[in-house]
Amino acid sequence: MAKPTKGIHRDVTTGEAVVIGPRGEEIRFTKDAIRSGVAVAQDAPGVGDINVKEGLVVLSTATGSRALADPVAGDDDGKRLDFICLTAASGATIGFESPTPDGIDTATFTPGEALSLLAYGGLWYILSATAALSGGP
């Protein structure tokens, strides 16, 4: 199988989360770094809301739909929150408040997919996504 050239994927040999940078460089997060909190703000195992507002959230199980806490206007402005899905199955879903004109407010992940959000004015702005985005009026 060809090596991915963009986005985030899981190295099945080492179990590491691998981010492909803008110049094609690999940025690796080991399982130990993820577990110790060095590279992750919160592991989201499929239960309850996600209350962190900055860092990397690793979705470690596919089941469940969770709500992402709204950022606080002023206090959280400029904070970036990234999600990666490292499960073996599909179905992790995150709901969030977004100002998109088409009403996107949900991301559904399959293995290896990602979502990057930026907080501003009490809302989450979508920077990039490989996860499926949906929502609307």
Secondary structure as GFF3:
##gff-version 3
##sequence-region A 1 137
A	DSSP	beta_strand	7	10	.	.	.	ID=ss1
A	DSSP	beta_strand	17	20	.	.	.	ID=ss2
A	DSSP	beta_strand	26	29	.	.	.	ID=ss3
A	DSSP	alpha_helix	31	36	.	.	.	ID=ss4
A	DSSP	beta_strand	42	44	.	.	.	ID=ss5
A	DSSP	beta_strand	55	59	.	.	.	ID=ss6
A	DSSP	beta_strand	65	67	.	.	.	ID=ss7
A	DSSP	beta_strand	80	85	.	.	.	ID=ss8
A	DSSP	beta_strand	92	95	.	.	.	ID=ss9
A	DSSP	beta_strand	104	109	.	.	.	ID=ss10
A	DSSP	beta_strand	114	120	.	.	.	ID=ss11
A	DSSP	beta_strand	123	129	.	.	.	ID=ss12
A	DSSP	beta_strand	132	135	.	.	.	ID=ss13
###
